Structure formats: structure tokens, C-alpha cells
């Protein structure tokens, strides 16, 4: 009982010291150039995350499926859906292990890993080397996805922490857009896909050169016993707008939080103050992946071909627009994240995202029906939209039914959709694209960044590395499940059924998020920790 009272007193003292600021008013925290320098340099890993995921890691992502996949299919013999899913899953599998590590130094390691992986893939002369290269880069992606949001959360002033953290997501989505541009640039170059993959090593090399000149976060410096260095970093972060007393209070708040947290170990997750935020982070990371967004992006061009955009040029053009929408709404999120709040954004945008998923399921269902892949082309009978998705099959002009393309190419109906025009075609495509835009925009505003931002805010200093490693591993495990099952699911339960499945999973996770996720906007990391101790 005495121990409990002592713990309660310590908690109150910390709250007093961190929130009262010794009677001084809280200064208006504006980002200095130094903060942006730190954040932008570290966020190069975010750019590599997006670029390598788009063009080097998940080979079927965005434009790459219609640009790089064809020559790679020919060179490495990627014929079946399982082969493609294996190539996609290799990177994600590597990212799971990368997500299990933590520490500022690992940003350097991630840069080296990105460089090595880029070289391996660009120089690959067989399927095994391609898989190894993608596995290596996956480790770098896993490290970057875990450590960058944590570092930004530790150096950013709390009033603008959300805005700065989301810069990582912006650069990630910009990396995806840049991957499209590189695909276009090298589409007609002999073995251009090797250049696309190799270019990823350039920003990684730049980051590797610059990183040694950047300091660690104030929290890590205090843990290491370098209090004066921590004060100097805080001074450079806040600039001249704060006085020495404010900096001393910041240092004391960090020290008190570290003292209460003590030295963290995995056994500490038995305590409610640690396992509650861990559960929240894992649910958010699972929701980000199990919503099916990355599957939609990995196979964007394939999905659009399923929707009737049969040519690579048409599916690519629309896929680029989808990618730009993702980027644009991520930028919009920068201006609203610290005004609206993390919790409200996630809860609201998940509702519209689920509506978009249901609309996609209905639209694909109307267009294709719910007929799974058949053993023979004759099994599709009069269902042309489902027939032309199967690469073995095409629509017969003379017989007005589904037939095998091989040996009958002159009798195969040739149109943008591969099927005879129908009165409702334009309406279906319009609804599908609208639903896709709503889905992508909602994801970009909420689940696209919120899990990384919130998990960088809810863990104590001593547990942050371990907890972030676990939650990030959950993210990549769920990513692996989705990316290696999407094509198989569309063949088994159809495209429409797959999106209904994602909508159902998202709704279940939304319920958990609604009741469990707290608001962290404009609260210091120490104040957030105290709220979990009080529950």
C-alpha cells in the first residue's frame, strides 16, 4: 500500500513538473530550420520506403506491374499468381525482421541495406538473386518504417509533432509517385527495370554521408548521460523563443519520465501502462494493412485491368492518378492533423474508407459477378468480364462466348475492355473509379499515417524501441498476409468478394479503435504516459 502511494505521488509530481512549467506560460512552439533539417534528412528513409516498395520491392505495385513486370516475367519466368505473390512477399518478409530492431544508429544501417539491396536487384541474373535482393531491401524498409517516426516524435515540439511526423508519410507517397516517373522514363530502355531499381541507392548514399553529422534525440542523449548535449539540441530545436528555464523543465520532464519507466524489458509489458499502448499500436498497424490498401496499390494496374482498362497505357494512366490522389491527400493531412486530432481523423476517415470498400465490392460484383477462377475457359460461359481477367481466355467474336486464346487470336474480341460494349459500362467504371478515389483519399487522411504517428507518441522512452519493433512487425506480418493472398483471393472468392472481406475486417477493427485509441494531440509524451498509468 505504501509503495502504491509513493508511485501515485511520483506521478503527480511529474504531472506538475511537466505541465505547470514552474508557473511560466507555455511558449508558442514554431519549427526552426534545424528541426526541418533533422526531419527531412531522416525522412529520406521514408522516401526510400515508398520508392523501393513501389518499384523495387513489391514488383506488382502501381505502374510497375505493367511496366517492369513484363520484362521481368520474361527473364525470370514469373507465370503464376503464386510466383508473383512470392516476389511481393519476399520484401515484406524481410521487413518483418527489420521492424524488430530499434535505435538511432539503425538509420545508418538502413541506408547501407538500401544500397546493398539496390545493387543486388539491379545486377540480378537469376530468380534467386532477385529474391535475395528484395529480401535485403525489405530489412531496410522495415527498419525505416519503425525508427523514423520514433525519432521525429522525440525531436519535434509537441504542438507541431503531428505535422512533422506526417512529413515522413508525404515523402513515402512522393517516393511512390517518383517510382511511376522512373518507370515511364525507363519503360522503353533495354533492361530499364535494372536502372529503376539501382537508382534507389543514390538517396540512400546521400543519407549515409549526412547522418553522422546529425545528433541523437534529447531523450536518447539523456539516457546516455549527456545532459548538456541534450540541452543544446533542445535549444536548437526551439530556437530563441524559449529561455533556459523552459529548457531545464523539458530536461526534467524527460528525466522524470525515464525515472518512472526505469529500464524497460519485455517483462514490463505485463504492466497495464505498457501493454495497453502496445495493444493500441498493434491494432492500428493491423488496421492499416488489413484494410487492403497496400494490396490495392501493389496490384493497382491489375485491378484497373479487372475493371475494364485492358491496355497497359490506360491502366497505367489511371493508376498514376490514384497515386497522385494518395500523395495530395497526405499533404492535406499535414494542415489538419494538429487541428482536428489523430483520433477523430482515424475514426471519421475509416468510416468513409469502409464505404469505399463496400462500393468497390458491389461494383466488381455487378461487373464480374461472383464467379471464381474456372478450370477451363468454357466455365466462364457468358460472363465476359470474368473471362477476360483470366490470361488464358478471351471473348470469341464468332461464338459469343469465352474460349481459349491460344490458337484463336484472330477470333478474339479486341476492345479496351476485351468485351463487347454494354450500355452500363461507363456507369460501372465511373462508380468504380469514384469508390477507388474515396477509398484512397480516406486512407491517406487517416490510416495512411495515423498508426505511425500515434505509436511514436504513446510509448515511454525506455519501452519505445521494443514496443515499436513489435507493432511494426505486426504491420509487416499483416502486409505479408495481404500481399501474398490478394491474387489468390480474387481467384477464389472473386474481386468483389475480396473487397467485401476487407470491408468486414476494417469494420471490426474500427470498433476496437473507437473504444481504445485515446487522443494524443498537443500532449507531451510524458503526459500521454501518465494517462495510461491512471487507467
Steps between C-alpha positions, in 0.01 A plus 500: 500500500784736586668422173182581309468834677860578419441421132194725498699786653770460236241512227347820637842658533581420142171641378562816700853540370416426137180701469540796732837603361573660841232759449634612164263512203557242230678665206360486151706228340596574144716267298853630447706428189703258710194286575414480132860414415495212748160376388557531125834321515359211702193489273717404205440153638128567459557591136697179451222311677251626241729474198635155575156371593364638175773410257749265657328300766143431410540441132133510428442840658355786299636550151774250557266209441439616145846645445767298676310178553477402133878491433564346840236235432677413179847495657418318823193301395238648734195330357257415781330715763697310765831597335402867504377479860830337599696788351274750677520311830880469501545868575226506760654198669831688525321806636361294788853437625605859436209616715628304800797732550524851649750780555615820332809329361277269301410782263862472383458125476180544300688722252765233450235230462315706238821541301593131514148392410479742207826367358393136544170551321644715221769238435275194544561233237264237637179468701682409823715815487190710438330353808811548717531862391138567579536326834801720587319821408204376700715509812585864424136584443405338832765697688398828335130446564566446869772740606431814297161586659648433845793736444275775363265460796792548738645815340181680393335764723167355616286771335634411154598137558218366283586736215866401505432129539274497198784639287635148507174373351504778239848405386394135498208573268719731292743211465215297355415776251869531410504125435235554234707772336807277494295219353385730220853626444647151465199320351653481153863462607661159460499337847375833633360327809857455624555877491171556681611273783858629510398866533374422850862484617565870428287663776610225739864591433424869563334416831790281602741792447285757686377296798830505699467880530156487662450462876292242680171605658503675840344193664770266378769747602357525853479122526867487397588757769570792266275759662683807367490364146129438545450863609693620198280293266182629669629857462559448129158336462305784665733787410495835681130483579569316828714583801735289710228425754282346232787281379575390857132406543505302178807309614344436841176375344698255288710391799190444714336292230815291466521458877142376523541273201834370634691267274249334274490130430253274321370387841376855556230440240315316775422842648185673380682827436710320238280226354206735441689731263661193338157348429380834358804530274466143376129548422573818307781337304282198424218728385737684266588178317186287536293776340652373176645832390846370420350215301306759301824687438721197437261378234353837397549448129370143523188619685441765237538239231241296687280808484524510121818698433657219303794688349809578703484865395142548623547315827829679560351845439220442750739339750719813489195713580421275796857535625492879468171508694667300777788750504274807485278394789804409705615861453153621602534298820804711594281807535224335703674239718590741780162673483249219468677238712634151432209304649227697323679476166543123523145426613339728240713402201472129575122529460530655154775250414272208588225655286750515214591133550133395498442704184799331334363159597155580363637646177730207428215266590266664250766504231651154545257314721638277774638225280840369620777388265397205285701197389419573136398810306168338417414522870454876470226445242333835427684699771734705279632732772614201706624316191747764384662528846629146456817537289424169327167615368339748264158579359414329175355721225348215306368294793416788738642306793823451696769294325871423529708773332776268387442410137199730466651849517328610179162417657562686827299820552733801504390803702628703796305275737533179301122467493219621272375841620205505739265793583602505867879479445572869549282521811674200658847637426399843632370354827807278534746787452299721738503228765873448448568873540289516820678195634850631422430855623349376827794268560752777430329732749478242778649152508774594258690693766314483834640163619859622461426834663301362793745220577783755510307684772355237735805303618739593779861575416632174640235283329466693174760307305374155602132590467548668164692197377211271595225718353699558181553125467121461531463749216732305273353162594155630403653652187648159415162332549321750275763531227549124465130417502333772291532340156410159638197645679376672184521163324326314783235740635510747207610864497170624641504242779857599588402864552198400706738297715728802549198715590389248765847481657528880498163539674601260779829685553317835491296389802818423696656832396187693597505367857875473561699774325548822702559850366869596508485839330689780679599275789861439592636146489524506878136611544383221270694247707339627819153453353570129450627471859173646632274250320 
